[in-house]
Amino acid sequence: MAKVCLCLTGRTILKDLELVDRYRPYIDVAELRVDFLDPDERFYIRRFPALAGIPTILTVRRKIDGGHFIEGEGARIVLLAAGLAFADTDRRRNFAYVDLEEDLDVPSLEEAARTFGTKIIRSYHNFNGVDANLEQKLWNLRRTGDEIAKVAVMPKNYDDVARLYKVGEATKDMDKILIAMGPLGANTRILAERLGSHLTFTSPLAGEAGDADIQVAGPGQLDPKTLVDTYRFRSLTKDTKVFGIIGYPLTATSSPQIHNKGYSQLKMDGVYIPFTVENLPDFFSLADTLQIQGLSVTIPHKEGVLPYCSQRSPEVDRIGSCNTLVRTSQGWAGYNTDARGFSDSLLTFIGKQNLWYKRVTIIGAGGVAKAVAHEIHRLKGRALIINRTPLRAKEIAEPLNFAWAGLDARGIELIDHYRDIIIQTTSVGMEPNIDEDPIELYKFRGKEVVMDLIYKPEETKLLKRAARAGCKTLNGYDMLLRQAKLQFALFTGQEYPD
């Protein structure tokens, strides 16, 4: 089973030991990144494995390989030798691994490592793409059969990522570490077992570590607690069913916590992973390679995925927006759980069964706004749709006989006639842009019900302003939870556990 390795990037041995203790329940291996240590701390690296009490990798990474070591190659070899020298006959007190790049050829180092049971990781990094001959690269890296070949590459698209999984399958009998770096490769760190990787690398969270100097050692690394607790890393197998969420930029989502908790409670062999997707055709090649069973769809793809649906639910046809894809033998089936999730959340909040005599303002004209507008129409409400691009608002509003306007002075003025309920459906005010307010010129009267479908932060600038005026306010988490439970049932055929 793939191991969890914590990359240690502290400036001192003491700080690195603190990090090992902090994450000990979640990790199997630690990597001492000597290149991050202050120069005078490097004298003590030989003691580290015994102090850490956990199998440790000795690494001195050069700047050209993504590390911090800028001194000459001779100085680096001396450091590596110092870490391996005077090795203890008790192998638990020695470095369990040493990372040597493919171009480092020092037979005495390799001999010292093997003499005292230190396994050699022979590594190669490509920060500019994915090598065309990746499989052959892996085979060529190992100089002896007991070495671990490590390849870390930077995919430019999901076709590149899909190729990694194919290479992983083709080399399934090889002891290796295979990593796609960057945001497109986060899934390979979670699905290390699927790739046949010996281990996956993680980094501390700077905030949790209590040290602003702590850095993520490799682009795209997760923290160990998230990897193990949220993504259930230790229970994943080569046959684990993969689900996920696609969107762009997908900077904040709680969906993995919700879905993965459901799989855990029902003891299902499944995992739900976020995929940052800018280009849909590019992503669906990876979806086929991984045989992804179900997808949540968020901004900006709720309309873009429609051509990929071989079947559509009546809600998708009625609304023209899809937030859920389920793999079937005939292709992707499209559903919309936003609509029901939204209306159930709002009606519960206001204690009503419909929206008769209610005048509602909808801010935005994306896929979620479409679902919201159709639900308000179904529930007999009247609505105004305002959007930065007025024609987008018009496209949604006119078929429903709703009013529409731009996000300008006239639109703000019209809110006064549709202010029983105000629903904010855009990403304006979402982390990290928490100081934005889409209707900052509107003055709340204190009688409005204000629902912002953002849930990170819990209280947006818009909701804070509304609450100060005396309005009843609700963020989007309850809607997220309701629509996610509906998705979970579509994905798995089982109800979400209480």
Secondary structure as GFF3:
##gff-version 3
##sequence-region A 1 498
A	DSSP	beta_strand	3	8	.	.	.	ID=ss1
A	DSSP	alpha_helix	13	23	.	.	.	ID=ss2
A	DSSP	three_ten_helix	24	26	.	.	.	ID=ss3
A	DSSP	beta_strand	29	33	.	.	.	ID=ss4
A	DSSP	three_ten_helix	34	36	.	.	.	ID=ss5
A	DSSP	three_ten_helix	39	47	.	.	.	ID=ss6
A	DSSP	alpha_helix	48	52	.	.	.	ID=ss7
A	DSSP	beta_strand	56	59	.	.	.	ID=ss8
A	DSSP	three_ten_helix	63	65	.	.	.	ID=ss9
A	DSSP	alpha_helix	73	84	.	.	.	ID=ss10
A	DSSP	three_ten_helix	91	93	.	.	.	ID=ss11
A	DSSP	beta_strand	97	101	.	.	.	ID=ss12
A	DSSP	alpha_helix	107	115	.	.	.	ID=ss13
A	DSSP	beta_strand	119	126	.	.	.	ID=ss14
A	DSSP	alpha_helix	134	141	.	.	.	ID=ss15
A	DSSP	beta_strand	148	153	.	.	.	ID=ss16
A	DSSP	alpha_helix	158	170	.	.	.	ID=ss17
A	DSSP	beta_strand	176	180	.	.	.	ID=ss18
A	DSSP	three_ten_helix	183	185	.	.	.	ID=ss19
A	DSSP	alpha_helix	186	190	.	.	.	ID=ss20
A	DSSP	alpha_helix	192	195	.	.	.	ID=ss21
A	DSSP	beta_strand	199	202	.	.	.	ID=ss22
A	DSSP	alpha_helix	206	209	.	.	.	ID=ss23
A	DSSP	alpha_helix	224	225	.	.	.	ID=ss24
A	DSSP	pi_helix	226	230	.	.	.	ID=ss25
A	DSSP	three_ten_helix	233	235	.	.	.	ID=ss26
A	DSSP	beta_strand	241	247	.	.	.	ID=ss27
A	DSSP	alpha_helix	255	265	.	.	.	ID=ss28
A	DSSP	beta_strand	270	276	.	.	.	ID=ss29
A	DSSP	alpha_helix	280	290	.	.	.	ID=ss30
A	DSSP	beta_strand	294	297	.	.	.	ID=ss31
A	DSSP	three_ten_helix	306	308	.	.	.	ID=ss32
A	DSSP	beta_strand	309	312	.	.	.	ID=ss33
A	DSSP	alpha_helix	314	319	.	.	.	ID=ss34
A	DSSP	beta_strand	324	328	.	.	.	ID=ss35
A	DSSP	beta_strand	331	335	.	.	.	ID=ss36
A	DSSP	alpha_helix	338	350	.	.	.	ID=ss37
A	DSSP	beta_strand	359	363	.	.	.	ID=ss38
A	DSSP	alpha_helix	367	378	.	.	.	ID=ss39
A	DSSP	beta_strand	382	387	.	.	.	ID=ss40
A	DSSP	alpha_helix	390	400	.	.	.	ID=ss41
A	DSSP	beta_strand	403	406	.	.	.	ID=ss42
A	DSSP	alpha_helix	409	415	.	.	.	ID=ss43
A	DSSP	beta_strand	421	424	.	.	.	ID=ss44
A	DSSP	beta_strand	449	452	.	.	.	ID=ss45
A	DSSP	alpha_helix	461	468	.	.	.	ID=ss46
A	DSSP	beta_strand	472	474	.	.	.	ID=ss47
A	DSSP	alpha_helix	477	492	.	.	.	ID=ss48
###
